[in-house]
Amino acid sequence: MSGNLGKTSPLSRRSVLMAGGAGLAVVLGLSGCAQEDALAQQARAGDNKNYVAGDGSVTEFAVADRKSPVAIKGTLFDGTAVTAQAFQGQVTVLNFWFAACAPCRVEAPSLEALHQEFKSQGVQFFGVNLRDEKATAEAFDKTFNLTYPSFNDKDGAVLLAVSGLVPPGAVPTTLVLDKQGRVASRVLGEIQKGTLKSLIAAAVAE
C-alpha cells in the first residue's frame, strides 16, 4: 500500500500492539446502558452520549506479527449462532457499534457500500452491536439500508474475543480479519471509506 490512507487519520504503518498493552483491557459492562426508548431518542437527537469516540487512527499488523485467530462465538440478532469457523478462508470486517453513537450513523453508508463492493470477492461484514435491543438495531439497519448482519453482543462475548484490540467503550471500532481469522488491521473511530477500502483490498490480496 502506498500514499496517505486518510487525510485526517494518523497512520502507524505496520505498528504492532505490545502484548498486555496498558489501557486496552476490555470492560464487558459498558457504562451508560439506557433503556431502549432512551437510546432511540438519543439516536434521533444525533448527540454523542454514552460512548468514547476514537480519532480514526489506523494500525496495520504485519503478517509475521499477527496473533492467533480470534476465537469469536456469538449470536446474530436473527438468532443465528456464529463460531470461529465462520472466519476461516475469507476476509472479514467487524464493525463495533450501537445506535446512539453519532459516528456510527455517519459511517454506516460507507460500510454498506464497501460490503456491496467486496462481497463478490468473498469478503464478509458483521456488525457487533454492544448495547441495543433487537428493535433498535433493526431500526438502525432499516434507516441506513444495511444488508449485512450484526451480533447481539450485549453480553460482551464477541468483545471479549478481541480483548486487547478494542479499547473500553471505543465505538465505533472496525477490525479487518485476514483469511486465517487473525486481525490484520484496525481503525479506532469513524472510518474513512478510502482507508478501509485499502485495508480490505490488502487483506484480500494476501
C-alpha positions in Angstrom: 0.0 0.0 0.0 1.2 3.4 -0.7 0.1 7.0 -0.1 -1.8 8.6 2.7 -4.6 6.3 3.6 -6.7 9.0 5.2 -6.4 12.8 5.3 -7.4 13.0 9.0 -6.4 9.6 10.1 -2.9 9.3 11.7 -1.5 6.1 10.2 1.0 3.9 12.0 2.3 1.6 9.3 2.9 -2.0 10.4 2.8 -1.0 14.0 2.2 -3.9 16.4 0.4 -3.7 19.7 2.6 -4.8 22.6 1.2 -7.8 24.5 -0.7 -6.7 27.5 -0.6 -3.0 26.4 -1.8 -0.7 29.1 -5.3 0.7 28.9 -6.7 -1.9 26.4 -8.4 -4.2 29.0 -11.9 -5.0 27.9 -14.7 -3.8 30.1 -17.7 -6.0 29.5 -20.2 -3.9 31.4 -20.1 -0.9 29.2 -21.4 2.1 31.0 -24.4 4.2 30.0 -26.8 1.4 29.1 -30.0 3.3 29.0 -33.4 1.9 28.4 -34.2 1.1 24.8 -36.5 4.1 24.3 -33.9 6.5 25.7 -31.3 5.1 23.2 -33.7 5.6 20.4 -34.3 9.2 21.5 -30.5 9.8 21.6 -30.1 8.3 18.1 -32.8 10.6 16.7 -31.3 13.6 18.5 -27.9 13.0 16.9 -25.8 13.7 20.0 -22.7 11.9 21.2 -23.7 10.5 24.5 -22.5 7.3 26.2 -19.6 6.4 24.0 -15.9 7.3 23.6 -15.0 8.2 20.0 -11.6 7.2 18.6 -9.6 9.6 16.4 -9.8 7.4 13.3 -6.2 6.2 13.7 -5.2 3.1 11.7 -3.0 0.3 12.9 -1.8 -2.4 10.4 -0.3 -5.7 11.7 2.4 -7.3 9.7 1.6 -10.9 8.7 4.5 -12.3 10.8 3.4 -10.4 13.9 -0.3 -11.2 13.9 -1.7 -13.1 16.9 -3.7 -16.2 16.9 -7.1 -16.3 15.1 -9.8 -14.6 17.1 -12.0 -17.1 18.9 -15.3 -15.4 18.3 -18.5 -17.1 19.3 -21.8 -15.2 19.3 -25.3 -14.9 18.2 -26.7 -12.6 15.5 -29.9 -10.7 16.0 -31.8 -13.2 13.8 -30.8 -16.0 16.2 -28.0 -17.5 14.0 -25.1 -18.8 16.1 -21.7 -17.9 14.7 -18.4 -19.6 15.7 -14.8 -19.0 14.8 -15.1 -21.4 11.9 -17.0 -18.7 10.0 -13.9 -16.6 9.8 -11.7 -19.2 8.1 -10.9 -18.9 4.4 -12.2 -15.4 3.8 -11.6 -11.8 4.8 -14.0 -10.5 7.5 -14.8 -6.9 8.5 -16.1 -6.5 12.1 -17.6 -3.1 13.0 -18.4 -2.4 16.7 -21.4 0.0 17.0 -24.6 1.0 18.7 -27.5 3.2 17.6 -26.9 6.2 19.8 -23.3 6.6 18.5 -23.2 9.6 16.1 -20.1 8.5 14.2 -21.7 5.0 13.7 -24.5 6.7 11.8 -22.1 8.7 9.7 -20.0 5.7 8.6 -22.9 3.3 8.1 -23.5 4.2 4.4 -19.8 3.7 3.6 -19.7 0.3 5.4 -22.7 -0.8 3.3 -21.1 0.5 0.1 -17.9 -1.4 0.8 -19.9 -4.5 1.7 -21.6 -4.4 -1.7 -18.2 -3.7 -3.4 -16.3 -6.6 -1.8 -18.9 -9.3 -1.3 -18.2 -10.8 -4.8 -14.6 -11.2 -3.6 -15.7 -13.3 -0.6 -15.4 -10.6 2.0 -18.0 -10.8 4.8 -19.1 -8.0 7.0 -20.6 -8.3 10.5 -21.7 -5.6 12.9 -21.1 -6.1 16.6 -23.8 -4.2 18.5 -22.8 -3.6 22.1 -25.9 -2.2 23.7 -29.1 -2.1 21.7 -32.3 -4.2 21.9 -33.3 -6.0 18.7 -35.9 -3.4 17.7 -33.4 -0.6 17.9 -30.8 -2.4 16.0 -33.2 -3.4 13.3 -34.5 0.2 13.0 -30.9 1.4 12.5 -30.4 -1.2 9.8 -33.6 -0.1 8.0 -32.7 3.6 8.3 -29.3 3.0 6.6 -30.3 0.1 4.4 -27.7 -2.2 5.9 -27.8 -5.7 4.5 -25.1 -7.4 6.5 -25.9 -8.9 9.9 -25.0 -7.8 13.4 -24.1 -9.7 16.5 -26.2 -9.1 19.6 -23.3 -8.6 21.9 -24.9 -7.1 25.0 -23.2 -10.0 26.9 -19.8 -8.9 25.6 -18.8 -12.3 24.2 -17.5 -11.0 20.9 -15.8 -8.1 22.6 -14.1 -10.5 24.9 -12.7 -12.5 22.0 -10.9 -9.4 20.7 -9.6 -8.3 24.2 -6.6 -6.0 23.8 -7.6 -4.8 20.4 -10.8 -2.9 21.1 -10.3 -0.3 23.9 -13.0 0.1 26.5 -16.0 2.0 25.2 -14.3 2.9 21.9 -17.2 3.0 19.5 -17.0 2.7 16.6 -14.1 0.4 16.1 -13.5 -1.6 12.9 -11.3 -4.7 12.5 -10.3 -6.4 9.3 -9.5 -10.1 9.8 -7.3 -12.0 7.3 -8.3 -15.3 5.8 -7.0 -17.2 8.8 -9.2 -15.1 11.2 -6.3 -13.0 12.5 -6.6 -9.3 13.0 -4.8 -7.6 10.0 -5.8 -4.0 10.7 -7.8 -1.8 13.0 -9.5 1.6 12.8 -10.3 3.4 16.1 -13.2 5.8 15.5 -15.1 6.7 12.4 -13.8 5.1 9.2 -12.7 6.9 6.1 -14.1 4.9 3.2 -11.0 5.1 1.1 -8.8 4.0 4.0 -11.0 0.9 4.9 -11.2 0.0 1.2 -7.4 -0.1 1.0 -7.1 -2.2 4.2 -9.7 -4.7 2.9 -8.1 -4.9 -0.5 -4.7 -5.5 1.1 -6.1 -8.4 3.1 -7.9 -9.9 0.1 -4.6 -9.8 -1.9 -2.6 -11.7 0.7 
